Amino acid sequence: SVNVTLDNPTRADKLFEEVSERLASSSSIESIRYSRSGVRQLKRILRMVEFGGGIGMIFLLVITGFIIANTIKLALYNHRMEIEIMELVGSRRGAIYAPYMLEGLGQGIVGAAVGIGIVFSVFLLINSTMAKSEFLQMLFSSFQFLPVTVLLSIVVAGAVVGMSGSFLAVRKFLAEQ
């Protein structure tokens, strides 16, 4: 028997058809079996997981933005007298926005780092479970943590969401006054 594993499952159908055509012409091969419907179903499931993950990520980013905006808004209400004094002495908007934007930036980066830490902990737990199970090792030949580029993009997204939430909170607060 020959087991074939793919790095990129999106081309599985085409690859299996090509391999089966090549092998079918050989006289030493008795039969070729692979589940076309299983491969198609797996591809559909992968697409659904990718789509659901994308929707979930957008939802979490929006929720995170609201949480950061509300946290900054509380800080603004706590410092409203200082902000009024800054406006009275003629401070530019940038001088008023800057400390809160930095606070939002910090919250976004810390939030992203905590999230990455939790995901890494779950990864280590799953990885240790897979090391104990031959069946799981057979199903998932390689199981790796997120690439550095993805980790950096998560941190950058956290920073952008934090700063955006802060900007919106400060803008709304100043508009109300």
DRENPA-3360 file (N, C-alpha, C; in nm, 2 decimals, always signed):
BEGIN
1 = SVNVTLDN = +0.08/-0.12/+0.00/+0.00/+0.00/+0.00/+0.09/+0.12/+0.00 ~ +0.04/+0.23/-0.05/+0.11/+0.36/-0.06/+0.02/+0.46/+0.01 ~ +0.07/+0.53/+0.10/+0.00/+0.64/+0.17/+0.06/+0.77/+0.12 ~ -0.03/+0.86/+0.07/+0.01/+0.99/+0.02/-0.04/+1.10/+0.11 ~ +0.05/+1.19/+0.16/+0.01/+1.30/+0.24/+0.04/+1.43/+0.16 ~ -0.04/+1.53/+0.18/-0.03/+1.65/+0.10/+0.01/+1.77/+0.19 ~ +0.09/+1.86/+0.14/+0.12/+1.98/+0.21/+0.01/+2.08/+0.19 ~ -0.05/+2.08/+0.07/-0.15/+2.17/+0.03/-0.28/+2.10/-0.01;
9 = PTRADKLF = -0.38/+2.08/+0.08/-0.49/+2.00/+0.05/-0.59/+2.06/-0.06 ~ -0.56/+2.18/-0.10/-0.66/+2.24/-0.20/-0.65/+2.18/-0.33 ~ -0.54/+2.11/-0.37/-0.52/+2.05/-0.50/-0.53/+1.90/-0.49 ~ -0.59/+1.85/-0.38/-0.59/+1.70/-0.36/-0.67/+1.63/-0.47 ~ -0.78/+1.67/-0.51/-0.86/+1.60/-0.61/-0.77/+1.58/-0.74 ~ -0.72/+1.69/-0.79/-0.64/+1.68/-0.91/-0.52/+1.59/-0.90 ~ -0.45/+1.60/-0.78/-0.33/+1.52/-0.76/-0.37/+1.37/-0.75 ~ -0.48/+1.34/-0.68/-0.52/+1.20/-0.67/-0.56/+1.14/-0.81;
17 = EEVSERLA = -0.62/+1.22/-0.89/-0.66/+1.18/-1.02/-0.54/+1.15/-1.11 ~ -0.44/+1.24/-1.10/-0.32/+1.22/-1.18/-0.24/+1.10/-1.13 ~ -0.23/+1.08/-1.00/-0.15/+0.97/-0.95/-0.23/+0.84/-0.98 ~ -0.36/+0.83/-0.97/-0.43/+0.71/-1.00/-0.43/+0.67/-1.15 ~ -0.43/+0.78/-1.23/-0.41/+0.75/-1.38/-0.28/+0.69/-1.41 ~ -0.17/+0.74/-1.35/-0.04/+0.69/-1.37/-0.02/+0.55/-1.32 ~ -0.08/+0.53/-1.20/-0.06/+0.40/-1.14/-0.15/+0.29/-1.20 ~ -0.26/+0.33/-1.26/-0.36/+0.24/-1.31/-0.30/+0.17/-1.44;
25 = SSSSIESI = -0.21/+0.23/-1.51/-0.15/+0.17/-1.62/-0.04/+0.06/-1.59 ~ +0.00/+0.06/-1.47/+0.10/-0.04/-1.42/+0.03/-0.18/-1.41 ~ +0.10/-0.28/-1.45/+0.05/-0.42/-1.44/+0.07/-0.48/-1.30 ~ +0.16/-0.42/-1.22/+0.18/-0.48/-1.09/+0.09/-0.42/-0.98 ~ +0.00/-0.33/-1.02/-0.10/-0.27/-0.93/-0.23/-0.33/-0.95 ~ -0.28/-0.39/-0.84/-0.41/-0.46/-0.84/-0.53/-0.37/-0.85 ~ -0.53/-0.27/-0.75/-0.65/-0.18/-0.75/-0.60/-0.05/-0.69 ~ -0.68/+0.05/-0.72/-0.65/+0.19/-0.66/-0.78/+0.23/-0.60;
33 = RYSRSGVR = -0.77/+0.27/-0.47/-0.89/+0.32/-0.40/-0.85/+0.45/-0.33 ~ -0.94/+0.55/-0.35/-0.93/+0.67/-0.26/-1.07/+0.73/-0.27 ~ -1.10/+0.79/-0.16/-1.24/+0.85/-0.14/-1.25/+0.99/-0.20 ~ -1.30/+1.00/-0.32/-1.32/+1.13/-0.38/-1.41/+1.21/-0.30 ~ -1.52/+1.15/-0.26/-1.62/+1.22/-0.18/-1.56/+1.27/-0.04 ~ -1.48/+1.18/+0.01/-1.41/+1.22/+0.14/-1.32/+1.34/+0.12 ~ -1.25/+1.34/+0.01/-1.16/+1.45/-0.01/-1.24/+1.58/-0.04 ~ -1.34/+1.57/-0.11/-1.43/+1.69/-0.14/-1.49/+1.74/-0.01;
41 = QLKRILRM = -1.54/+1.64/+0.07/-1.60/+1.68/+0.20/-1.49/+1.75/+0.29 ~ -1.37/+1.70/+0.30/-1.27/+1.75/+0.38/-1.23/+1.90/+0.33 ~ -1.23/+1.92/+0.19/-1.21/+2.05/+0.14/-1.32/+2.15/+0.18 ~ -1.44/+2.10/+0.18/-1.56/+2.18/+0.22/-1.54/+2.22/+0.37 ~ -1.51/+2.12/+0.45/-1.49/+2.15/+0.59/-1.38/+2.25/+0.62 ~ -1.27/+2.23/+0.54/-1.16/+2.33/+0.56/-1.20/+2.47/+0.52 ~ -1.28/+2.48/+0.41/-1.33/+2.61/+0.37/-1.42/+2.67/+0.48 ~ -1.50/+2.59/+0.53/-1.60/+2.64/+0.64/-1.52/+2.68/+0.76;
49 = VEFGGGIG = -1.41/+2.61/+0.80/-1.33/+2.65/+0.91/-1.26/+2.78/+0.89 ~ -1.20/+2.79/+0.77/-1.14/+2.92/+0.73/-1.23/+3.03/+0.74 ~ -1.35/+3.02/+0.68/-1.45/+3.12/+0.67/-1.50/+3.16/+0.82 ~ -1.53/+3.05/+0.89/-1.57/+3.07/+1.03/-1.46/+3.14/+1.12 ~ -1.34/+3.10/+1.09/-1.23/+3.16/+1.17/-1.21/+3.31/+1.13 ~ -1.23/+3.34/+1.00/-1.22/+3.48/+0.96/-1.33/+3.57/+1.02 ~ -1.45/+3.51/+1.02/-1.57/+3.58/+1.08/-1.55/+3.60/+1.23 ~ -1.50/+3.49/+1.29/-1.47/+3.50/+1.44/-1.36/+3.60/+1.47;
57 = MIFLLVIT = -1.26/+3.61/+1.39/-1.15/+3.70/+1.41/-1.20/+3.85/+1.40 ~ -1.28/+3.87/+1.29/-1.34/+4.01/+1.28/-1.43/+4.04/+1.40 ~ -1.51/+3.95/+1.44/-1.60/+3.97/+1.56/-1.52/+4.01/+1.68 ~ -1.41/+3.93/+1.70/-1.33/+3.95/+1.82/-1.25/+4.09/+1.81 ~ -1.21/+4.12/+1.69/-1.14/+4.25/+1.68/-1.24/+4.37/+1.71 ~ -1.36/+4.36/+1.66/-1.46/+4.46/+1.69/-1.49/+4.47/+1.84 ~ -1.51/+4.35/+1.90/-1.54/+4.35/+2.05/-1.42/+4.41/+2.12 ~ -1.30/+4.37/+2.08/-1.18/+4.43/+2.15/-1.17/+4.58/+2.13;
65 = GFIIANTI = -1.21/+4.63/+2.01/-1.21/+4.77/+1.99/-1.31/+4.84/+2.08 ~ -1.43/+4.78/+2.10/-1.52/+4.84/+2.19/-1.48/+4.84/+2.34 ~ -1.41/+4.73/+2.38/-1.36/+4.72/+2.52/-1.25/+4.83/+2.54 ~ -1.16/+4.84/+2.44/-1.06/+4.94/+2.46/-1.12/+5.08/+2.46 ~ -1.21/+5.11/+2.37/-1.27/+5.24/+2.36/-1.34/+5.27/+2.49 ~ -1.41/+5.18/+2.55/-1.48/+5.20/+2.68/-1.38/+5.22/+2.79 ~ -1.27/+5.15/+2.79/-1.17/+5.17/+2.89/-1.11/+5.31/+2.88 ~ -1.08/+5.35/+2.76/-1.02/+5.48/+2.74/-1.12/+5.59/+2.78;
73 = KLALYNHR = -1.25/+5.56/+2.75/-1.35/+5.66/+2.78/-1.36/+5.68/+2.94 ~ -1.34/+5.57/+3.01/-1.34/+5.58/+3.16/-1.22/+5.67/+3.20 ~ -1.11/+5.64/+3.14/-0.99/+5.72/+3.17/-1.01/+5.87/+3.14 ~ -1.08/+5.90/+3.03/-1.11/+6.03/+2.99/-1.20/+6.10/+3.09 ~ -1.30/+6.03/+3.13/-1.39/+6.09/+3.23/-1.32/+6.12/+3.36 ~ -1.22/+6.03/+3.39/-1.14/+6.05/+3.52/-1.05/+6.17/+3.50 ~ -1.01/+6.21/+3.38/-0.92/+6.32/+3.36/-0.98/+6.44/+3.29 ~ -1.12/+6.45/+3.30/-1.19/+6.55/+3.23/-1.15/+6.69/+3.27;
81 = MEIEIMEL = -1.12/+6.71/+3.40/-1.07/+6.84/+3.44/-0.94/+6.88/+3.38 ~ -0.85/+6.79/+3.37/-0.72/+6.81/+3.31/-0.74/+6.84/+3.16 ~ -0.82/+6.77/+3.09/-0.85/+6.79/+2.95/-0.91/+6.93/+2.93 ~ -1.00/+6.97/+3.01/-1.06/+7.10/+3.00/-0.96/+7.21/+3.02 ~ -0.87/+7.19/+3.11/-0.76/+7.29/+3.14/-0.67/+7.30/+3.01 ~ -0.64/+7.18/+2.96/-0.55/+7.17/+2.84/-0.62/+7.25/+2.72 ~ -0.75/+7.23/+2.71/-0.83/+7.30/+2.60/-0.83/+7.45/+2.63 ~ -0.84/+7.49/+2.75/-0.85/+7.64/+2.79/-0.72/+7.71/+2.76;
89 = VGSRRGAI = -0.60/+7.64/+2.79/-0.47/+7.70/+2.76/-0.43/+7.69/+2.62 ~ -0.51/+7.63/+2.53/-0.48/+7.63/+2.39/-0.40/+7.51/+2.34 ~ -0.41/+7.40/+2.41/-0.34/+7.28/+2.36/-0.40/+7.23/+2.23 ~ -0.31/+7.18/+2.15/-0.36/+7.12/+2.02/-0.43/+6.99/+2.05 ~ -0.51/+6.95/+1.96/-0.58/+6.82/+1.97/-0.48/+6.70/+1.98 ~ -0.37/+6.71/+1.91/-0.27/+6.61/+1.92/-0.22/+6.59/+2.06 ~ -0.20/+6.69/+2.13/-0.15/+6.69/+2.27/-0.25/+6.62/+2.36 ~ -0.38/+6.64/+2.33/-0.48/+6.58/+2.41/-0.50/+6.43/+2.37;
97 = YAPYMLEG = -0.49/+6.40/+2.24/-0.51/+6.26/+2.19/-0.39/+6.17/+2.23 ~ -0.27/+6.23/+2.22/-0.15/+6.14/+2.23/-0.14/+6.05/+2.35 ~ -0.16/+6.09/+2.47/-0.15/+6.00/+2.59/-0.25/+5.88/+2.58 ~ -0.37/+5.91/+2.53/-0.47/+5.81/+2.52/-0.45/+5.71/+2.41 ~ -0.40/+5.77/+2.30/-0.36/+5.68/+2.18/-0.25/+5.59/+2.23 ~ -0.15/+5.64/+2.30/-0.04/+5.55/+2.35/-0.10/+5.44/+2.45 ~ -0.19/+5.48/+2.53/-0.26/+5.39/+2.62/-0.33/+5.28/+2.54 ~ -0.40/+5.32/+2.44/-0.47/+5.22/+2.35/-0.37/+5.13/+2.28;
105 = LGQGIVGA = -0.26/+5.19/+2.23/-0.16/+5.11/+2.17/-0.10/+5.00/+2.26 ~ -0.07/+5.05/+2.38/-0.02/+4.95/+2.48/-0.12/+4.84/+2.52 ~ -0.25/+4.88/+2.53/-0.35/+4.78/+2.56/-0.37/+4.68/+2.45 ~ -0.36/+4.73/+2.33/-0.37/+4.64/+2.21/-0.26/+4.54/+2.20 ~ -0.14/+4.59/+2.22/-0.02/+4.50/+2.22/-0.02/+4.40/+2.33 ~ -0.06/+4.45/+2.45/-0.06/+4.35/+2.57/-0.17/+4.25/+2.54 ~ -0.29/+4.29/+2.49/-0.40/+4.20/+2.46/-0.36/+4.10/+2.36 ~ -0.29/+4.14/+2.25/-0.24/+4.05/+2.15/-0.14/+3.95/+2.21;
113 = AVGIGIVF = -0.05/+4.00/+2.29/+0.05/+3.91/+2.35/-0.01/+3.81/+2.44 ~ -0.11/+3.85/+2.52/-0.18/+3.76/+2.61/-0.25/+3.65/+2.53 ~ -0.32/+3.70/+2.42/-0.39/+3.60/+2.33/-0.29/+3.50/+2.27 ~ -0.18/+3.55/+2.22/-0.08/+3.46/+2.17/-0.03/+3.36/+2.27 ~ -0.01/+3.41/+2.39/+0.03/+3.32/+2.50/-0.07/+3.21/+2.53 ~ -0.19/+3.25/+2.53/-0.30/+3.15/+2.55/-0.30/+3.04/+2.44 ~ -0.29/+3.09/+2.32/-0.29/+3.00/+2.20/-0.17/+2.91/+2.21 ~ -0.06/+2.97/+2.24/+0.06/+2.88/+2.25/+0.05/+2.78/+2.36;
121 = SVFLLINS = -0.01/+2.81/+2.47/-0.04/+2.71/+2.58/-0.12/+2.60/+2.53 ~ -0.23/+2.63/+2.46/-0.32/+2.53/+2.40/-0.24/+2.45/+2.30 ~ -0.16/+2.51/+2.22/-0.07/+2.44/+2.12/+0.02/+2.34/+2.19 ~ +0.08/+2.38/+2.30/+0.17/+2.29/+2.37/+0.09/+2.17/+2.43 ~ -0.03/+2.20/+2.48/-0.12/+2.09/+2.53/-0.16/+1.99/+2.42 ~ -0.20/+2.04/+2.31/-0.24/+1.96/+2.20/-0.11/+1.88/+2.14 ~ +0.00/+1.95/+2.13/+0.12/+1.89/+2.08/+0.16/+1.77/+2.17 ~ +0.16/+1.79/+2.31/+0.19/+1.68/+2.40/+0.09/+1.57/+2.39;
129 = TMAKSEFL = -0.03/+1.60/+2.37/-0.13/+1.49/+2.35/-0.11/+1.41/+2.22 ~ -0.07/+1.48/+2.12/-0.04/+1.42/+1.99/+0.08/+1.33/+2.00 ~ +0.18/+1.37/+2.08/+0.30/+1.29/+2.09/+0.27/+1.15/+2.16 ~ +0.16/+1.15/+2.23/+0.13/+1.02/+2.30/+0.04/+0.93/+2.22 ~ -0.02/+0.98/+2.11/-0.11/+0.91/+2.03/-0.06/+0.88/+1.89 ~ -0.04/+0.76/+1.86/+0.00/+0.72/+1.72/-0.10/+0.75/+1.62 ~ -0.23/+0.74/+1.66/-0.34/+0.77/+1.56/-0.34/+0.91/+1.52 ~ -0.32/+1.00/+1.62/-0.32/+1.15/+1.59/-0.19/+1.18/+1.51;
137 = QMLFSSFQ = -0.08/+1.12/+1.54/+0.04/+1.14/+1.46/+0.02/+1.10/+1.32 ~ -0.05/+0.99/+1.30/-0.08/+0.95/+1.16/-0.17/+1.05/+1.08 ~ -0.27/+1.10/+1.15/-0.36/+1.20/+1.09/-0.29/+1.33/+1.06 ~ -0.22/+1.38/+1.16/-0.15/+1.51/+1.14/+0.00/+1.48/+1.15 ~ +0.06/+1.47/+1.03/+0.21/+1.44/+1.03/+0.29/+1.55/+1.08 ~ +0.25/+1.67/+1.06/+0.33/+1.79/+1.11/+0.23/+1.88/+1.18 ~ +0.26/+1.93/+1.30/+0.18/+2.02/+1.37/+0.27/+2.13/+1.43 ~ +0.26/+2.25/+1.37/+0.35/+2.36/+1.40/+0.27/+2.48/+1.45;
145 = FLPVTVLL = +0.34/+2.56/+1.53/+0.28/+2.68/+1.58/+0.28/+2.78/+1.47 ~ +0.21/+2.89/+1.49/+0.19/+3.00/+1.39/+0.33/+3.05/+1.35 ~ +0.34/+3.08/+1.22/+0.47/+3.15/+1.18/+0.49/+3.28/+1.24 ~ +0.61/+3.33/+1.24/+0.65/+3.46/+1.30/+0.57/+3.57/+1.23 ~ +0.55/+3.56/+1.10/+0.48/+3.67/+1.03/+0.34/+3.68/+1.08 ~ +0.27/+3.57/+1.10/+0.14/+3.57/+1.15/+0.13/+3.63/+1.29 ~ +0.23/+3.59/+1.38/+0.24/+3.64/+1.51/+0.26/+3.79/+1.51 ~ +0.34/+3.84/+1.42/+0.37/+3.99/+1.41/+0.24/+4.06/+1.36;
153 = SIVVAGAV = +0.17/+4.00/+1.27/+0.05/+4.06/+1.22/-0.06/+4.06/+1.33 ~ -0.06/+3.96/+1.42/-0.16/+3.97/+1.53/-0.12/+4.08/+1.62 ~ +0.00/+4.10/+1.65/+0.05/+4.21/+1.74/+0.01/+4.35/+1.67 ~ +0.04/+4.36/+1.54/+0.01/+4.48/+1.47/-0.14/+4.51/+1.47 ~ -0.22/+4.40/+1.44/-0.36/+4.42/+1.45/-0.41/+4.46/+1.58 ~ -0.35/+4.41/+1.69/-0.39/+4.45/+1.82/-0.35/+4.60/+1.85 ~ -0.24/+4.64/+1.80/-0.20/+4.78/+1.82/-0.29/+4.87/+1.74 ~ -0.33/+4.83/+1.62/-0.42/+4.92/+1.54/-0.55/+4.92/+1.60;
161 = VGMSGSFL = -0.61/+4.81/+1.65/-0.74/+4.81/+1.71/-0.74/+4.90/+1.84 ~ -0.63/+4.88/+1.91/-0.62/+4.96/+2.04/-0.61/+5.11/+2.01 ~ -0.53/+5.15/+1.91/-0.52/+5.29/+1.88/-0.65/+5.34/+1.82 ~ -0.72/+5.26/+1.74/-0.84/+5.30/+1.67/-0.95/+5.32/+1.78 ~ -0.96/+5.23/+1.87/-1.06/+5.24/+1.98/-1.03/+5.36/+2.07 ~ -0.90/+5.39/+2.09/-0.87/+5.51/+2.17/-0.91/+5.64/+2.09 ~ -0.87/+5.64/+1.96/-0.90/+5.76/+1.88/-1.05/+5.79/+1.88 ~ -1.13/+5.68/+1.86/-1.28/+5.70/+1.86/-1.33/+5.75/+1.99;
169 = AVRKFLAE = -1.28/+5.69/+2.10/-1.32/+5.73/+2.23/-1.29/+5.88/+2.26 ~ -1.17/+5.92/+2.23/-1.13/+6.06/+2.26/-1.21/+6.15/+2.17 ~ -1.23/+6.12/+2.04/-1.30/+6.20/+1.95/-1.44/+6.22/+2.00 ~ -1.51/+6.11/+2.04/-1.64/+6.12/+2.09/-1.65/+6.20/+2.22 ~ -1.55/+6.18/+2.31/-1.55/+6.25/+2.44/-1.54/+6.40/+2.41 ~ -1.44/+6.44/+2.32/-1.42/+6.58/+2.30/-1.54/+6.65/+2.23 ~ -1.61/+6.57/+2.15/-1.73/+6.62/+2.08/-1.85/+6.64/+2.17 ~ -1.85/+6.56/+2.28/-1.96/+6.58/+2.38/-1.94/+6.70/+2.46;
177 = Q = -1.82/+6.75/+2.48/-1.79/+6.86/+2.57/-1.81/+6.99/+2.50;
% end
